[in-house]
């Protein structure tokens, strides 16, 4: 997954990662804002999945391994 795809993830989206044997459901997102636009544009900075694992956009290796399922 690219960083731009990660920025669009929302609660309820399902993703897969090779380290897990199941589809992961996003239960929480942490939002940041792009203040170069007017009004500021929100984007996803970090996600928490139903297993309580957390992934930040700065974790480039793991973000690249994510795939959106739905």
C-alpha positions as CSV (number, residue, x, y, z in Angstrom):
1,X,0.0,0.0,0.0
2,X,1.3,3.5,-0.8
3,X,1.3,6.3,1.8
4,X,-1.5,8.0,-0.2
5,X,-3.6,4.9,0.1
6,X,-2.9,4.7,3.8
7,X,-4.0,8.3,4.3
8,X,-7.4,7.4,3.0
9,X,-8.1,4.4,5.4
10,X,-11.2,4.7,7.6
11,X,-12.8,2.9,10.5
12,X,-14.4,-0.3,9.3
13,X,-12.0,-0.8,6.4
14,X,-10.4,-4.2,6.2
15,X,-6.7,-4.8,5.5
16,X,-4.4,-7.7,5.3
17,X,-0.7,-8.0,6.4
18,X,1.6,-11.0,6.0
19,X,2.3,-11.1,9.7
20,X,-1.3,-12.0,10.5
21,X,-3.4,-15.0,9.4
22,X,-6.6,-13.1,9.3
23,X,-8.2,-10.1,7.8
24,X,-7.8,-7.0,10.1
25,X,-10.6,-4.6,10.7
26,X,-9.7,-1.0,11.5
27,X,-11.4,0.1,14.7
28,X,-9.7,3.5,15.2
29,X,-7.8,6.1,13.1
30,X,-5.7,9.0,14.3
31,X,-6.1,12.0,12.1
32,X,-3.6,14.7,11.0
33,X,-4.3,17.7,8.9
34,X,-2.8,19.2,5.7
35,X,-2.8,22.9,6.5
36,X,-1.6,23.9,3.0
37,X,-5.2,23.6,1.8
38,X,-8.2,25.7,2.8
39,X,-10.0,24.3,4.7
40,X,-7.4,22.0,6.1
41,X,-7.7,18.4,4.7
42,X,-7.8,15.5,7.2
43,X,-5.8,12.4,6.5
44,X,-5.1,9.1,8.5
45,X,-1.8,9.2,10.4
46,X,-2.2,5.9,12.3
47,X,-4.6,3.0,12.5
48,X,-5.5,0.5,15.3
49,X,-7.0,-2.8,14.2
50,X,-9.3,-5.2,16.1
51,X,-6.4,-7.1,17.5
52,X,-5.2,-3.8,19.2
53,X,-2.1,-3.6,17.0
54,X,-1.3,-0.1,15.9
55,X,0.5,1.1,12.7
56,X,1.7,4.6,11.9
57,X,2.2,6.0,8.5
58,X,5.9,6.4,9.3
59,X,6.3,2.6,9.6
60,X,7.2,2.5,5.9
61,X,8.1,-1.2,5.7
62,X,4.8,-2.4,7.3
63,X,2.7,0.2,5.4
64,X,4.1,-1.2,2.1
65,X,3.0,-4.7,3.2
66,X,-0.6,-3.7,3.9
67,X,-3.3,-4.5,1.3
68,X,-6.8,-3.2,1.5
69,X,-9.4,-6.0,1.4
70,X,-12.6,-4.0,1.3
